[in-house]
Amino acid sequence: MLPMIDVFSPDCLFPTDNNLEIPELMSDMQAEFCEIPFVCFGETARTYQMKGTGTLHFYTDDYRFNSLYDHPDKILRMDPSNIVEPNYSVFTDTPIAFGLQAIYRKRWIARMMQEHGIRVFVNLNVAPKYYQVNLYGVPKGWRSFCTRGSEDRMSQLDNEFNLAKMRRGGDDILFVCYGVARNVGNGAKFIMPYMSILSSTTRIVLSRRKNSIGKVFSSFKMIYP
């Protein structure tokens, strides 16, 4: 018999460190590892449970997780060890008011999951005009970040990687990039499928084609395993 899971989430406000009242995350509840399986929300059966393991992410169509702000219990019932913050679409032409709402919602959900013992990756996948406000509520020194990779946003990946290092205040970050691309070059090396505790300046690639993990050094290129 599976253990009972506490899925109650009150309608509440969380402590904040900014004038927009975006909730502040708890530094001691950030992800420590990129645990597998790396599961996409909405692509498994509704009864699927991760049993306190793995990482749940939201790099999928918004309609699959739009209800989470009102029903965070949907995450809790899956019982992951870690989550990546919900990836609400925030584009360059998204009005500021809508963009701020999306950032507030994903950070509120992330903080609520922390309160339930689930560790969090901060999601950096936003349009450049939102880079700074997207870090509201992320404590200085934060180490664990995730973003989405594709061939058409390589320059943004470099920017997001540098943002992560700046927020951390050093190079020892856990940086996960979900996605694939065909370009390989500039001496990039790929090592798979084993990952232990990450060393300084390590960058991680997750492939959607196979649930694999690799380390990419030198240049930042998304590659097939």
Contacts in CASP RR format, 6 or more apart in sequence:
PFRMAT RR
TARGET T0000
AUTHOR 0000-0000-0000
METHOD contacts of the structure
MODEL  1
MLPMIDVFSPDCLFPTDNNLEIPELMSDMQAEFCEIPFVCFGETARTYQM
KGTGTLHFYTDDYRFNSLYDHPDKILRMDPSNIVEPNYSVFTDTPIAFGL
QAIYRKRWIARMMQEHGIRVFVNLNVAPKYYQVNLYGVPKGWRSFCTRGS
EDRMSQLDNEFNLAKMRRGGDDILFVCYGVARNVGNGAKFIMPYMSILSS
TTRIVLSRRKNSIGKVFSSFKMIYP
2 49 0 8 1.000
2 51 0 8 1.000
5 76 0 8 1.000
5 77 0 8 1.000
5 79 0 8 1.000
6 76 0 8 1.000
6 116 0 8 1.000
7 73 0 8 1.000
7 76 0 8 1.000
7 77 0 8 1.000
8 73 0 8 1.000
9 72 0 8 1.000
9 73 0 8 1.000
9 76 0 8 1.000
9 112 0 8 1.000
9 116 0 8 1.000
13 21 0 8 1.000
13 23 0 8 1.000
14 23 0 8 1.000
14 24 0 8 1.000
14 108 0 8 1.000
14 111 0 8 1.000
14 112 0 8 1.000
15 23 0 8 1.000
15 24 0 8 1.000
16 22 0 8 1.000
16 23 0 8 1.000
16 24 0 8 1.000
16 137 0 8 1.000
17 24 0 8 1.000
17 136 0 8 1.000
17 137 0 8 1.000
17 139 0 8 1.000
18 24 0 8 1.000
18 136 0 8 1.000
18 137 0 8 1.000
20 100 0 8 1.000
20 104 0 8 1.000
20 133 0 8 1.000
20 136 0 8 1.000
21 104 0 8 1.000
22 100 0 8 1.000
22 103 0 8 1.000
22 104 0 8 1.000
22 107 0 8 1.000
22 136 0 8 1.000
22 137 0 8 1.000
23 104 0 8 1.000
23 107 0 8 1.000
23 108 0 8 1.000
23 110 0 8 1.000
23 111 0 8 1.000
23 137 0 8 1.000
24 111 0 8 1.000
24 137 0 8 1.000
24 139 0 8 1.000
25 107 0 8 1.000
25 110 0 8 1.000
25 111 0 8 1.000
25 114 0 8 1.000
25 120 0 8 1.000
25 122 0 8 1.000
25 137 0 8 1.000
25 138 0 8 1.000
25 139 0 8 1.000
25 142 0 8 1.000
26 111 0 8 1.000
26 114 0 8 1.000
27 139 0 8 1.000
27 141 0 8 1.000
27 142 0 8 1.000
29 114 0 8 1.000
29 117 0 8 1.000
29 118 0 8 1.000
29 119 0 8 1.000
29 120 0 8 1.000
30 119 0 8 1.000
30 120 0 8 1.000
30 121 0 8 1.000
30 122 0 8 1.000
30 142 0 8 1.000
30 143 0 8 1.000
30 144 0 8 1.000
31 55 0 8 1.000
31 82 0 8 1.000
31 119 0 8 1.000
31 120 0 8 1.000
31 121 0 8 1.000
31 144 0 8 1.000
31 174 0 8 1.000
32 119 0 8 1.000
32 144 0 8 1.000
32 174 0 8 1.000
33 82 0 8 1.000
33 174 0 8 1.000
33 195 0 8 1.000
33 197 0 8 1.000
34 55 0 8 1.000
34 82 0 8 1.000
34 174 0 8 1.000
34 176 0 8 1.000
34 195 0 8 1.000
34 204 0 8 1.000
34 206 0 8 1.000
34 213 0 8 1.000
35 53 0 8 1.000
35 54 0 8 1.000
35 55 0 8 1.000
35 81 0 8 1.000
35 82 0 8 1.000
36 54 0 8 1.000
36 55 0 8 1.000
36 211 0 8 1.000
36 213 0 8 1.000
37 50 0 8 1.000
37 53 0 8 1.000
37 54 0 8 1.000
37 55 0 8 1.000
37 211 0 8 1.000
38 54 0 8 1.000
38 55 0 8 1.000
38 57 0 8 1.000
38 178 0 8 1.000
38 206 0 8 1.000
38 211 0 8 1.000
39 48 0 8 1.000
39 50 0 8 1.000
39 54 0 8 1.000
39 55 0 8 1.000
39 56 0 8 1.000
39 57 0 8 1.000
39 78 0 8 1.000
39 80 0 8 1.000
40 57 0 8 1.000
40 58 0 8 1.000
40 59 0 8 1.000
40 60 0 8 1.000
41 56 0 8 1.000
41 57 0 8 1.000
41 58 0 8 1.000
41 60 0 8 1.000
41 64 0 8 1.000
41 65 0 8 1.000
41 75 0 8 1.000
41 78 0 8 1.000
42 60 0 8 1.000
42 64 0 8 1.000
42 65 0 8 1.000
43 60 0 8 1.000
43 64 0 8 1.000
44 78 0 8 1.000
48 78 0 8 1.000
49 77 0 8 1.000
49 78 0 8 1.000
49 79 0 8 1.000
50 56 0 8 1.000
50 78 0 8 1.000
50 79 0 8 1.000
50 80 0 8 1.000
50 81 0 8 1.000
51 79 0 8 1.000
52 79 0 8 1.000
52 80 0 8 1.000
52 81 0 8 1.000
53 80 0 8 1.000
53 81 0 8 1.000
54 80 0 8 1.000
54 81 0 8 1.000
54 82 0 8 1.000
55 80 0 8 1.000
55 81 0 8 1.000
55 82 0 8 1.000
55 83 0 8 1.000
55 84 0 8 1.000
55 121 0 8 1.000
56 75 0 8 1.000
56 78 0 8 1.000
56 80 0 8 1.000
56 82 0 8 1.000
56 83 0 8 1.000
56 84 0 8 1.000
57 83 0 8 1.000
57 84 0 8 1.000
57 87 0 8 1.000
57 121 0 8 1.000
57 146 0 8 1.000
57 178 0 8 1.000
58 64 0 8 1.000
58 65 0 8 1.000
58 84 0 8 1.000
58 85 0 8 1.000
58 86 0 8 1.000
58 87 0 8 1.000
58 123 0 8 1.000
59 84 0 8 1.000
59 87 0 8 1.000
59 125 0 8 1.000
59 148 0 8 1.000
59 178 0 8 1.000
59 179 0 8 1.000
60 87 0 8 1.000
62 87 0 8 1.000
62 88 0 8 1.000
62 89 0 8 1.000
65 86 0 8 1.000
67 74 0 8 1.000
68 74 0 8 1.000
68 75 0 8 1.000
68 86 0 8 1.000
68 105 0 8 1.000
68 109 0 8 1.000
69 105 0 8 1.000
69 108 0 8 1.000
69 109 0 8 1.000
72 109 0 8 1.000
72 112 0 8 1.000
72 113 0 8 1.000
75 83 0 8 1.000
75 109 0 8 1.000
75 113 0 8 1.000
75 118 0 8 1.000
76 113 0 8 1.000
76 116 0 8 1.000
76 118 0 8 1.000
80 118 0 8 1.000
81 118 0 8 1.000
81 119 0 8 1.000
82 118 0 8 1.000
82 119 0 8 1.000
82 120 0 8 1.000
82 121 0 8 1.000
83 110 0 8 1.000
83 113 0 8 1.000
83 118 0 8 1.000
83 119 0 8 1.000
83 120 0 8 1.000
83 121 0 8 1.000
84 120 0 8 1.000
84 121 0 8 1.000
84 123 0 8 1.000
84 146 0 8 1.000
84 176 0 8 1.000
84 178 0 8 1.000
85 106 0 8 1.000
85 107 0 8 1.000
85 109 0 8 1.000
85 110 0 8 1.000
85 120 0 8 1.000
85 121 0 8 1.000
85 122 0 8 1.000
85 123 0 8 1.000
85 146 0 8 1.000
86 105 0 8 1.000
86 106 0 8 1.000
86 109 0 8 1.000
86 123 0 8 1.000
87 106 0 8 1.000
87 123 0 8 1.000
87 125 0 8 1.000
87 148 0 8 1.000
88 99 0 8 1.000
88 102 0 8 1.000
88 103 0 8 1.000
88 105 0 8 1.000
88 106 0 8 1.000
89 102 0 8 1.000
90 99 0 8 1.000
90 102 0 8 1.000
90 103 0 8 1.000
90 126 0 8 1.000
90 127 0 8 1.000
90 130 0 8 1.000
90 134 0 8 1.000
91 127 0 8 1.000
92 127 0 8 1.000
92 128 0 8 1.000
92 129 0 8 1.000
94 102 0 8 1.000
94 127 0 8 1.000
94 130 0 8 1.000
99 130 0 8 1.000
100 133 0 8 1.000
103 126 0 8 1.000
103 130 0 8 1.000
103 133 0 8 1.000
103 134 0 8 1.000
103 136 0 8 1.000
106 123 0 8 1.000
107 136 0 8 1.000
107 137 0 8 1.000
110 120 0 8 1.000
110 122 0 8 1.000
113 120 0 8 1.000
114 120 0 8 1.000
119 144 0 8 1.000
120 144 0 8 1.000
121 144 0 8 1.000
121 145 0 8 1.000
121 146 0 8 1.000
121 174 0 8 1.000
121 176 0 8 1.000
122 135 0 8 1.000
122 138 0 8 1.000
122 142 0 8 1.000
122 144 0 8 1.000
122 145 0 8 1.000
122 146 0 8 1.000
123 145 0 8 1.000
123 146 0 8 1.000
123 147 0 8 1.000
124 134 0 8 1.000
124 145 0 8 1.000
124 146 0 8 1.000
124 147 0 8 1.000
124 160 0 8 1.000
124 163 0 8 1.000
124 164 0 8 1.000
125 146 0 8 1.000
125 147 0 8 1.000
125 148 0 8 1.000
125 160 0 8 1.000
126 134 0 8 1.000
128 156 0 8 1.000
128 159 0 8 1.000
131 159 0 8 1.000
131 160 0 8 1.000
131 163 0 8 1.000
135 163 0 8 1.000
135 167 0 8 1.000
138 167 0 8 1.000
140 167 0 8 1.000
140 169 0 8 1.000
141 167 0 8 1.000
141 168 0 8 1.000
141 169 0 8 1.000
142 167 0 8 1.000
142 168 0 8 1.000
143 168 0 8 1.000
143 172 0 8 1.000
143 173 0 8 1.000
143 174 0 8 1.000
144 173 0 8 1.000
144 174 0 8 1.000
145 160 0 8 1.000
145 164 0 8 1.000
145 167 0 8 1.000
145 173 0 8 1.000
145 174 0 8 1.000
145 175 0 8 1.000
145 176 0 8 1.000
146 175 0 8 1.000
146 176 0 8 1.000
146 177 0 8 1.000
146 178 0 8 1.000
147 157 0 8 1.000
147 160 0 8 1.000
147 175 0 8 1.000
147 176 0 8 1.000
147 177 0 8 1.000
147 178 0 8 1.000
148 177 0 8 1.000
148 178 0 8 1.000
148 179 0 8 1.000
149 157 0 8 1.000
149 177 0 8 1.000
149 178 0 8 1.000
149 179 0 8 1.000
149 180 0 8 1.000
149 181 0 8 1.000
149 222 0 8 1.000
150 179 0 8 1.000
150 180 0 8 1.000
150 181 0 8 1.000
150 222 0 8 1.000
151 181 0 8 1.000
151 182 0 8 1.000
151 183 0 8 1.000
151 222 0 8 1.000
154 181 0 8 1.000
154 183 0 8 1.000
154 220 0 8 1.000
154 221 0 8 1.000
154 222 0 8 1.000
157 177 0 8 1.000
157 220 0 8 1.000
157 222 0 8 1.000
158 220 0 8 1.000
161 175 0 8 1.000
161 203 0 8 1.000
161 220 0 8 1.000
164 173 0 8 1.000
164 175 0 8 1.000
165 171 0 8 1.000
165 173 0 8 1.000
171 200 0 8 1.000
171 201 0 8 1.000
172 200 0 8 1.000
172 201 0 8 1.000
174 198 0 8 1.000
174 202 0 8 1.000
174 204 0 8 1.000
175 202 0 8 1.000
175 203 0 8 1.000
175 204 0 8 1.000
176 204 0 8 1.000
176 206 0 8 1.000
177 203 0 8 1.000
177 204 0 8 1.000
177 205 0 8 1.000
177 206 0 8 1.000
177 220 0 8 1.000
177 222 0 8 1.000
178 206 0 8 1.000
178 208 0 8 1.000
179 205 0 8 1.000
179 206 0 8 1.000
179 207 0 8 1.000
179 208 0 8 1.000
179 222 0 8 1.000
180 207 0 8 1.000
180 208 0 8 1.000
180 209 0 8 1.000
180 222 0 8 1.000
180 223 0 8 1.000
180 224 0 8 1.000
181 221 0 8 1.000
181 222 0 8 1.000
181 223 0 8 1.000
182 223 0 8 1.000
182 224 0 8 1.000
183 221 0 8 1.000
183 222 0 8 1.000
183 223 0 8 1.000
184 190 0 8 1.000
184 221 0 8 1.000
184 223 0 8 1.000
185 219 0 8 1.000
185 221 0 8 1.000
186 218 0 8 1.000
186 219 0 8 1.000
186 221 0 8 1.000
187 218 0 8 1.000
187 219 0 8 1.000
188 216 0 8 1.000
188 217 0 8 1.000
188 218 0 8 1.000
188 219 0 8 1.000
188 220 0 8 1.000
188 221 0 8 1.000
188 223 0 8 1.000
189 215 0 8 1.000
189 216 0 8 1.000
189 217 0 8 1.000
189 218 0 8 1.000
190 205 0 8 1.000
190 214 0 8 1.000
190 215 0 8 1.000
190 216 0 8 1.000
190 223 0 8 1.000
190 225 0 8 1.000
191 214 0 8 1.000
191 215 0 8 1.000
192 212 0 8 1.000
192 213 0 8 1.000
192 214 0 8 1.000
192 225 0 8 1.000
193 212 0 8 1.000
193 213 0 8 1.000
193 214 0 8 1.000
193 225 0 8 1.000
194 213 0 8 1.000
195 204 0 8 1.000
195 213 0 8 1.000
195 214 0 8 1.000
195 215 0 8 1.000
198 204 0 8 1.000
198 215 0 8 1.000
201 217 0 8 1.000
202 215 0 8 1.000
202 217 0 8 1.000
203 215 0 8 1.000
203 216 0 8 1.000
203 217 0 8 1.000
203 220 0 8 1.000
204 213 0 8 1.000
204 214 0 8 1.000
204 215 0 8 1.000
204 216 0 8 1.000
205 213 0 8 1.000
205 214 0 8 1.000
205 215 0 8 1.000
205 216 0 8 1.000
205 222 0 8 1.000
205 223 0 8 1.000
206 212 0 8 1.000
206 213 0 8 1.000
206 214 0 8 1.000
207 224 0 8 1.000
207 225 0 8 1.000
209 224 0 8 1.000
209 225 0 8 1.000
210 225 0 8 1.000
212 225 0 8 1.000
214 225 0 8 1.000
216 223 0 8 1.000
END
